[in-house]
């Protein structure tokens, strides 16, 4: 189940987001608008939701959360964007990674 919102996810919502992978939640965040779309099977599904809602590609980044280790990662094929100086599936810019981590902790404050 994909849930997209600008407020922290509730514990009930987090349980629904876990349905796809159980111990891992894929996340896509618009860093400028501060909106998170989570729970997709593939990052591009959440990316599409955000872009159709008015997000700009350069503001949208993907990653996820390992629920067992409480580790945030910055890994997604949607991050490969040479025009934005990101040539890897990892978010390479330290300031973008920092903002992504900060927002992930906000959206998942109930578990992180």
N, C-alpha and C positions, 0 to 999 in steps of 0.2 A: 504494500500500500504506500502510495506517495502522498506526503502531506507537505504543503507549502504555506509558510506563515512568517510573520515578522515579530512574533513573540516566542518566548521559550516553549519548548514542547513539554506537555504534561507527561506524567508517568504512564497514563493510559495510552497516549499517543506514541510514546517510545516503545511500548509493548507492541503496538501495531506496526511500527517501523521495523522492528526486529523480525517480522514475518518472513522477509525475503531471505536473509542469511543467518538469522538467529543470534550470532555473536558479533556481527558487523553491520553497520549502517552506512550506506553511501550517502554523501551529502554534496549539494551544490549550493553555493552561496553567492548572491549578488552583494559584493562588498560595499558598493556605493549606496544601494537602496536598503541594505541590511535585511534581506529576505533569504530564508533558507528553504530549499526544496529537498526533502530527504525520503529515503526508503525505496528508491528505484532499484530495478535489476541492473540497469545500465545508466551511467551518469548522463548520457545524452537525453534520456527521457526527462529528467528534472531540468536539465539545461533548456530544453525546448519549452517547458512550462514557463520558466522565467523569461525567456526571450519573447514569447508570445504575450507576456504580461507587461512588456515594455523595458526589460533590462537590456543593457548594451553588452555585446559580446566581451568587450575588454574588461568588464566589471564582474564577469561570471567565472568562478573557479570551482574545481571539484576535488573531493577528497573523501575522507570517511573516519569512522571511529571504531576501534576494536573495543568491544564492550568488556571483554575479559581483562585486558591489560589497561583499559582506560587511555589508550594511545590514540592520538589524532594523527592521521596521515594526510599527505598533500598530493596524492597520486591519482591521476585520471587521464584518460586519453583526450578529454576535452581541454586539458591544459596545454596540449601541444599547439602552440600558436607562434610561429616565428615572427609574425607581424607585431606581436606584443613582446618580442624578445624572450619568448619562452620556447625553447627547442626540445624540451623533455616533457614526459608525462608528470614529472614532479614540478611543483611550483618553485621556480628558481629564485625569484626576487624576494629577498629577506623581508622587506616591508609588506609585501602581499601575503607571504606566509604568516607573518605576525598578526596581520589583520584577520586572516582566515582562522587562525587558531583562537584569537580573542572572540570572534563571533561564534565559533563552534562551541566554546565554553559557555557563552551566553545562551545559545539555543538549547544546549544540553546541560544546563546548570543543575538539573536534578540528579545527574549521574556523574558529572565530571568535577 
